[in-house]
Amino acid sequence: MDFKRRQLLWAGGGLGAAALLGACGDGNGTAPAAGGSPRQGGTLRIGALGRTSAITRDPHGTQGNESDYLVIALVHDTLTAPGGKENTVGRLASAFTPSKDLRTWRFTIAEHAAFHDGTPVTAEDVVWSLRRLRGTPSGAARLPGVTAGHITADGRRTVVLVSDYPNAELPLLTRLSTFVLKKDTPDKEIPKAPGTGPFKLDWYRGGNARLLRNPHWHGGAVHLDAVEVTMFQSPQAMANAMLSGQIDVASNVGAVAARTARARKDIQVVRRPDDMAMPIVMRASGGPFADPKVREAMKRLVDREAMVEQVLSGYGTVANDILGTGDPAYAEDIPQRKRDLAGAKRLLTEAGFDFSRTYQLVTTEDIAGLAESATLFASQAREAGVKIEVVKQESGAFYQKTWLKGDFYTNYWGTNDSVVFFASKTLTTGAGQNEAGWSDKAFDAAYRKVMGTADRTARTAALHGLQRIEHDRSGYLLWGMADGIDLAAPKVHGLPRLPGYGRVQLENVWLAP
């Protein structure tokens, strides 16, 4: 997900250029096909991580499993998607245009967009779906500033979203999970409801699924006849299945598997640089990390280079406690935090930190390296006199008991190309996924200024100020960015090179004979 060389939505020189992006998508960032021209046919067997306890079949639910998200994203289109040359391009929407005050956005549904049963997609379907998404526990953060009553239809193919405040990045925020269902689909029918995506569901059993090519997909030709998704509960099990030929692709399998496979000529290692953020979250609204000095101390005691080298086997880069490192407006000039044990101890002492207590750091094994990062951080913290016990939770328990509630835990994000994406979802006061419970009036004001600025130079300057506040005071300790890594058989061509939702767009994948 090398978004550092990718332009912002606004980088075309102003609002007029940005508004045209959705009308002509720039592809899904796949590498040029090698070994011949794309051919139709064949079944792609792909593995993805997941746990039975965290399975969800609802496109608008909390998707803790990679396997669930893959299946859902192949069956259902979002309004927009990550692009190869631009951050945001059209998917189900063919165009998106703003009002002069940046509060009202009009999304045009792609011509010939239809559900798998042949029913045309209407604006009413999109409105109903977005309102339903907005009303779910995880969906409240998907469209910040846009209430259900401000999502309306204007004719058969136009959806109007009105924000409570100027929102220059609204199209970008519709990339993640704005999956569209038929209007008034009953909840009990949603797991088998027809989607609009490049593949349609054939069967689903306990996290595993088979999907068939949608020959009438509005986005163009789909090469594969079918995709078979197999859920694996650990990266090691998935990598072993790949190495033994049971699957064709091991999706997001992690650095350890890449290190094992790189010596084999019969395995492709597909690398997406800086694909995933793996922050440690410290609750800022109360508890032992509420004092900014304590949070700063934790950020100083971590050895970031060692984390990247040992946890990620070098498949990643050091980060600086700012989410969205792939944003072209990422503030490279903010000084990189270095390990400073003496300074960390001094800050903790000044804050009256209780060194006699053992603090629990909750983690999961959902993503390769996540639990390992917690264990290594705990070891590093001991050198500053901080005692940390690592507690591993199953996905279901983590999202029920810890996420958005805990004082100290790890998490991961597969989106990296926008600072304001994270600001809107996780950092502004009252954001639906404010993981640290952080509230900062200066940050909120800086965010509103960014969102209301269309001029490129002024917007970059405002983004810099926002990042400075996040770096100095937020509850995120972002020590590094992990590369996204897929393993693939030699016959697999056209795998996506984009991150997040981009990496599950498999319509351009094809199999050599």
C-alpha positions, 0 to 999 in steps of 0.5 A, spaced: 500 500 500 505 505 497 500 511 498 506 515 499 507 516 492 499 517 491 496 523 490 490 526 494 483 527 492 485 534 492 491 534 488 489 535 481 489 542 483 482 544 486 475 542 487 473 541 480 478 536 478 477 532 484 469 532 483 471 528 476 475 522 479 469 518 480 467 518 473 473 514 470 476 509 475 483 508 475 483 501 476 485 497 482 492 498 483 494 491 480 501 490 477 502 489 470 500 482 468 506 477 467 506 471 463 501 472 458 495 476 457 489 475 462 484 469 460 478 467 463 476 461 467 478 457 473 477 457 481 482 461 485 483 458 492 484 463 497 485 463 504 484 468 509 484 469 517 478 468 521 475 465 528 469 462 528 467 466 535 467 472 530 464 470 524 459 475 521 455 475 515 452 482 516 455 487 511 454 493 516 456 489 522 463 489 525 467 485 521 473 482 525 475 476 521 479 478 514 475 472 511 468 475 512 470 482 510 473 478 503 467 474 502 462 481 503 467 485 499 467 480 493 459 480 493 457 487 495 460 494 492 462 500 496 460 507 493 467 508 492 474 505 493 481 506 493 485 507 487 491 506 483 493 513 482 488 517 486 486 516 493 478 515 491 475 512 485 468 510 483 465 503 485 458 503 485 458 510 484 460 513 477 461 520 480 461 524 486 460 532 486 460 537 492 457 543 493 461 550 493 460 549 501 463 542 501 457 540 505 453 537 500 455 531 496 451 528 490 453 521 488 451 518 481 450 510 481 453 507 475 449 506 469 447 498 469 449 497 476 444 491 478 443 486 484 445 479 482 438 477 481 438 482 475 434 488 479 437 495 477 440 498 483 436 505 485 438 511 489 432 508 494 436 502 495 443 506 497 439 511 501 436 505 505 443 501 506 446 507 508 441 509 513 441 502 516 449 502 516 449 509 520 444 505 525 449 500 527 454 500 532 460 500 528 456 504 522 455 510 526 463 512 525 462 510 517 459 517 515 461 522 520 457 528 520 452 525 516 445 523 520 440 518 517 435 524 515 441 527 511 441 521 506 436 522 501 435 520 494 434 525 488 431 521 482 433 514 480 440 514 480 442 520 485 444 519 492 445 526 496 449 526 503 449 532 507 454 533 512 453 537 518 459 541 517 464 542 510 467 535 509 472 535 503 473 528 504 466 525 504 467 520 498 474 517 501 470 516 507 465 512 503 470 507 501 470 502 507 463 499 508 458 502 504 455 496 502 449 496 498 443 491 499 436 492 496 431 496 500 427 493 506 431 487 506 429 483 512 435 482 517 434 474 517 435 474 509 441 479 509 446 473 509 444 470 503 441 477 500 444 479 493 449 484 492 452 488 486 459 486 486 463 482 481 462 475 485 455 472 487 455 467 493 454 460 491 455 457 498 457 459 505 459 454 511 462 456 518 467 461 515 468 458 508 465 460 502 464 459 494 463 465 490 461 465 482 463 470 477 458 475 476 457 476 468 453 482 468 457 486 473 457 493 472 464 494 473 467 490 467 469 483 465 471 478 471 476 473 469 475 468 474 469 463 474 469 462 481 473 464 488 473 459 494 475 462 501 478 458 506 478 461 513 484 459 517 485 461 525 492 462 524 497 465 519 502 459 520 496 454 518 494 458 512 502 459 510 502 451 511 496 450 507 499 455 501 506 451 501 503 444 501 499 447 495 492 446 498 490 454 496 493 458 491 493 465 495 495 466 503 492 473 504 495 478 509 499 472 511 505 476 515 512 477 515 514 470 518 511 466 512 514 471 507 521 470 510 520 462 510 517 463 503 522 467 500 527 462 498 522 458 494 522 459 487 515 456 486 512 461 491 510 469 489 511 474 495 506 479 494 508 485 498 504 492 499 509 497 503 506 500 509 499 496 509 497 496 516 498 500 522 499 496 529 498 501 534 498 500 542 491 504 544 492 508 551 485 510 554 486 518 555 479 519 558 481 515 565 485 510 568 492 510 568 494 513 562 489 519 562 495 523 564 499 526 558 505 525 561 504 517 562 502 517 555 508 521 552 513 516 557 510 510 554 511 513 547 518 514 549 520 507 552 518 503 546 524 501 541 521 502 534 527 499 530 527 493 534 519 492 534 520 493 526 526 488 526 523 483 530 516 483 530 515 484 522 522 481 520 524 487 517 517 487 513 515 494 515 517 501 517 518 505 523 512 510 525 511 516 529 505 516 533 501 519 527 496 514 523 495 515 516 503 515 514 501 514 507 497 520 506 501 525 501 500 530 506 503 526 512 508 531 516 515 528 515 518 534 518 515 532 525 521 529 529 521 522 529 520 520 537 526 516 539 527 511 545 529 515 551 528 511 557 531 516 562 526 521 559 520 516 560 522 514 567 522 522 569 515 523 566 512 517 569 515 519 576 513 526 575 506 524 573 506 519 580 505 513 576 504 507 580 511 502 579 508 497 583 502 495 579 502 490 574 498 493 568 494 488 563 496 489 555 490 486 552 491 483 545 489 478 540 492 473 534 487 476 529 493 479 525 500 476 524 505 479 529 500 483 533 500 479 539 508 478 538 508 486 538 505 486 545 510 481 548 516 485 545 513 492 548 512 489 555 519 486 555 522 493 553 517 497 558 520 493 564 527 496 562 523 503 564 521 499 571 514 498 568 511 492 569 506 489 563 502 483 563 500 481 556 493 478 556 490 474 549 483 474 548 479 471 542 476 476 537 469 475 539 471 477 547 476 482 544 470 486 541 465 485 546 469 487 552 476 491 550 475 495 544 473 502 545 472 500 552 479 498 555 485 502 558 491 499 554 490 494 548 493 493 541 489 494 535 490 494 527 488 498 521 488 496 514 487 503 511 493 508 511 492 513 506 489 519 509 490 522 516 483 525 516 480 518 515 483 516 522 481 523 525 474 522 523 473 515 525 478 515 531 480 521 534 475 527 534 471 528 540 465 523 540 467 519 534 464 513 533 470 509 534 474 513 538 478 507 541 482 511 546 476 516 549 481 522 547 478 529 547 482 535 545 478 541 543 484 544 539 484 537 535 477 538 533 478 545 531 484 543 526 480 537 524 474 542 522 479 547 519 482 541 514 475 539 512 473 545 510 479 547 506 479 546 498 485 549 497 491 545 496 496 549 500 492 551 505 489 544 506 496 541 507 498 547 512 492 545 516 493 538 516 500 539 519 497 542 525 492 537 526 498 531 525 502 535 530 497 535 536 496 528 534 503 526 535 504 530 541 497 528 545 493 522 543 492 516 546 496 512 540 502 509 540 504 507 533 511 504 533 511 501 526 507 500 519 507 493 517 507 491 510 501 487 507 504 480 505 500 475 500 503 468 498 501 466 491 502 460 487 506 462 480 499 461 476 496 467 480 496 473 476 493 480 477 493 480 485 491 487 487 497 491 490 492 496 494 491 496 501 485 496 505 478 495 501 483 495 495 486 488 496 480 484 496 478 487 489 479 480 485 476 482 479 482 483 475 485 476 478 487 471 473 490 464 472 495 461 467 494 454 465 
